[in-house]
Amino acid sequence: MAGKLMHAVHYTNCGGGPSDLKYVEVPVPTPKKDEVLIKVEAASLSPIDWVIQQGGWKPMFPRVLPQIPGTDVAGEVVDVGSGVKNVKAGDKVVAMLAFANGGGLAEFVVAKANLVVIRPLEVSAAEGASIPASGLMAHQALTDSAGLKLDGTGKPTNILITNASESVGNYAIQLAKLGNAHITATCAPEHIDLAKSLGADEVVDQTTLDGQALKSPSGKKYDIVIHCGEPTSWSTFEPHLASNGKIFDVKPTPSSIKAYALKKLTFSKKQLIPVLLSCKAENMDFLVKLAKEGKVKTVIDSKYSLSNPEDAWAKNAENKIFGKIILEP
């Protein structure tokens, strides 16, 4: 498709807002040897997309400007590079793109073949596009970091999931339930019933004093905390942790990294551990198969047209959603 044009959404500088997103025509990208060209059927937004636009990850991200944001897509393979063996033209797929380059809010994207997996017909494009970044982070935090066994064969575990309204929290609740954990979740009051429907055993209104204190209504001490919320002091977490309790921070900040280093130095059994996403196709494939089997539900907050991205971007920035925001060409 060399020489052809497509529609995409981009911004030309960091620090702006929704009005800085422009719907433009740009060349259709050409896949390299190890890449796949995908016709996008759905793309989802993540909180980090807003943070990157605000310059919160400079100088690492964005790598170039103008930037087409978005990393999580689903669609149909149009073309593949000469070295690609795992998918072919016509396959329905889910893909994750690099945070540094983005590219998801477009009619076509190129993705590294090693982060492209087959999407079964039982999983819609919108559901598939919701999985990559959020689902992978929840899976990594619970399994690779916390050591939870999702087949339910592990020891009884009490887990706190903060800000479960966000998509990472949505997936974390459901994955933890597969591990037969007892789940306490915090979220906005309007989302309490939704969090319970995903499998949370007890849900605390995060706007109340108990919610802000992260206190379990049943008085349980937490073995694992999946922290999806805003920066929170160690002194808030510590009284509610079991003797070997660990906090896994999926939104690490300099202060949380400092707390991690301090607890390591003092050999404390209670620790706050930053989690940096490591994308693996086998984990993404595992999550897509769980969605196919109905064991994990993708929660979609709202859908928008790619040609009118401002409202979707503004909603993502407000961070008052439950689930994922989808844009469709």
N, C-alpha and C positions, 0 to 999 in steps of 0.2 A: 504493500500500500504506500510505497515511497512516493512522496510528492503530494499525497492527498491531505486534506485538512479535516480537523474535527473540532467539536466544541469542548471547551474546558473552562474551569473556574480557576483564576489565579489572583495572587496579590503581589505587588511590586516592592513593598517595603514592610519592615516589621514595626509593630507598635500601633497599628491601626485597629479598626473594628470591622463589623459586618459590611459597612458601606464600601470598604476598600476591596472587597471581593468583586471581580469583574468576570462576566461571561464572555469569553473571547474565542476566536478561531486560532488554532495552532496546528502545526504539522502532526500527523499521526506518527507516533514513534516506531522505529524499526527494531525488532528484537535482535540481540547479539547471539552468539553461539549458544550461550547457556540461558537464554531468556525465552519468554512466551509472550506473544501478543494476544491480549484479551479484549473482546468487546464487552464493555461494562454493562451489566444489567442492574446492579445496585452497588452503592458504596455507603459505608457508615462513618459517622464522625466519632471521634474520641476526645476526651478532655485535653489530651496532649496536643491535639491539632490547634486549639486555641492558644495554648501556652507557647507553642512554637511561633505562631503568628505574632504574639506579643514580645517575642525576643527572649523568652525565658530560658531557652536552651542555646543561645548564642555563646561561643562561636561555632558549636558543633552543628546545630540545626537552625535554620535551613542552610543547606550547603550552597545553594544558588538562588538568585532572585532574577526574574519572577519565579514564584513557587506555586505549583499546583498542589494543594494540600490533600491529605487523605492517604491512608495506608491499607484500609480493609475493603476488599472488593469481591464481588462474585460476578461471573459472566460466562461467556463462551470463548473457547480458544479459536483464534482466527489463523494464527501462524506460529511456528516454533523455530527456534534456532537450530542449526545443524547438529548440535550436540545434545539436544533434548530427547529423552527417551520415555519419560514418565507420563506425558500427555500428548495428545495429537489434536489437530484441527477438528472442531465439532464437539469436543468434550466440554461439559459443563463443569466449572471449577470454582474453588475458593482460593484466594491468594492474599498474601500479605506483602506490602511494599516496604521499602526502607524509610525510616523516619527522616533521614537526611534529605532524601529526594522527593518523597511523597509521590503524587501523580494520580491519586485515586479519583478525584473529582473531575472526570473526563469521560468522553465516549469510548476511548481506547486507552489501555495502559500496557506497559511492558513490566513483567515480573520475573524475578529469578525463578527458574524452574524448580529449584530445591525448596521453594516456599509456595508451591502450587499443588493443591490436592483436588481429587475428583469430588464433585458435589452430586450426590444421588438425587433422583427426581423427587424424593420425599422431602427434601430440604429446599425451600424456596430461595431465590436469589437474595431477597432481603434478609432471611434468616442466616444464610451462609455468610453474607457480608458483615454480619454482626459478630461473628465468632472470633476472628483472628487475634487482635491485640488484647481485648478484654478476656476472652476465654483462655487464651494462652497464659496471661498473667495470673488469673485465678488458679489455673491448673498448676503452673510452676510454683506459686507460693504455697499451695497446699501439699503438693507431692514432693517436688525436688527440694524445696526449702524446709517445709514443716515435717515431711516424712509420712503424711497421712496415706493410708492404703485405701484406694477407692473401691476395692472389692469388699470392704467391710470386715476384713479379717484382723484388723489391728485392735489395740486395746481401746476401751471406752475413752473418748476424748471430748472435752468441753472447748468449744470454739466460739470466739467473739468475732463478728464481721461488722466493722464500722462503715457507716455511710453505705448501707446495702442498697440504697436507691440507684447508685451508679452501676453500670453494666458489669464491672469486675465483681462487685458485690453480688449481683444477680447470679452470676455463674458460680461464685464461691459458695453461696448457700446451697445450690443444687449439687455441686460436686462433693461438698462436705457431707451432705445427706447420703450420698452414695457410700461414703465411708462410715455410715452409722454414727456420726458424731452428734452430740447435743449442741444445737446452734442457738446462740444469742445474737441478735442483729440489732443495730441502731439504724434509724432512717427518719425521714421527714414524716410528720403525723399523717399526711394524706397517703403515704405509701405503706402503712403498717399492714393492711390486709393483703396487699400484693406480696410483701416480703413473707408473710405467713404462708401464702399460697405456693411459694417456691420451696417451702420446706423448713423455714425457721421455726424453732420450737418456742422461742419467746422473742418478742420484738419490743424495743424501747424507743419511745419518741425522743429523738436526739435534741429536740429543742427544750426538753425539761431538765431539771437539775440532775435527776438520776441518769438521764441520757447523756448529759455532758460529763458526768462522773464515770460513765461506762459501767454502771453497776448492774449486775444480773438480778432480775426480779426474784429469782429463786435462790439467790445467794451463792451461786456457783463460782468457783475460781477457774480462771481460764488457763488451759494448757497451751492453747494457740490463739493468737489474735491476728487476723488478716485486716490490716489497717488501710482502709480505702479513703479515709477522711482527711480533713485538714490537719496541719501540724498540731500535735498534741504532746503535752509535756510528759516526761517519764513519771513524774509524781502522780499524774492522773491514772496511768496504767498500773503502776506497781502494786497498789493495795489489792487489786483484783486478780493478780496473776497467781497461778499455782506455784509451788516451790521451784519447779523447772520451767515455768511459763516463758514462752517466746512470743515476741511481737514481730510480725513480718510486714514491713512498711512498703506498700506497692507504689507510694509516691514519695520516695526519699528526698529529704532536704539536707542541706549542710548540717543542720542541728541534729537530725536523726542519725546521720553518719557519725557525727561526733559522739553521740550517745552510744552508738554501737562500739566505737573504738574504746570508749571509757569502760564499758562493761566487760569487754574482752581483756583489758588491762588489769581489771580488778578480779578477774576470774569469777564473775558473778554467774550463777546458774540462770538467773532471769536476764533475758537479753532482748534488745531491740535490733533487728537485723534488716538492713535495706535490701530490697529485691529489685534487681535490674533485669528487664525482660530479655530472655534468650530464646529466640524464635526457632522452633523445631517443627518440621513438616509432620513427623510422626505424631506429635502431640496435637497438631491441628487436625490431622486425619482422625485421630481418636475422638476429638470433640465433635467433628462433623458426623461421625458414626453414632455417637450418643444422641445427637439431634435427630438423626434418621430413626433411631429406635424409640424416640420419645422419652429418653431418660434425662435429657437436658432440654429445657425450653428456652428459646431465644425471645427475650422481651423487647418488643419494638415500641418505643415511645410515640414516634410520629414519622411521617414520610413527607418529603418535599421534592419538587422538581429541580433537577440540576440547573435549569435555566434561571431559577430564582432562588439563589442560595442564601440570601441575606437573613431571612427569617430563621432558617435552620442553624446558621452560624451564631445568630444572637441567642437562640435557645440553648445551644451547646455552651456558650459563654456563661449563661446564667447558672448552669449547674444545678437546675431544679427538676431534672428529668428523672424518669424511672425507666431504665433500659437504654436502647440505642435510637439515634436519629439516623434515618435513611434518606439518601438522595438517589433519585432515579433519572436517567437520561430521558 
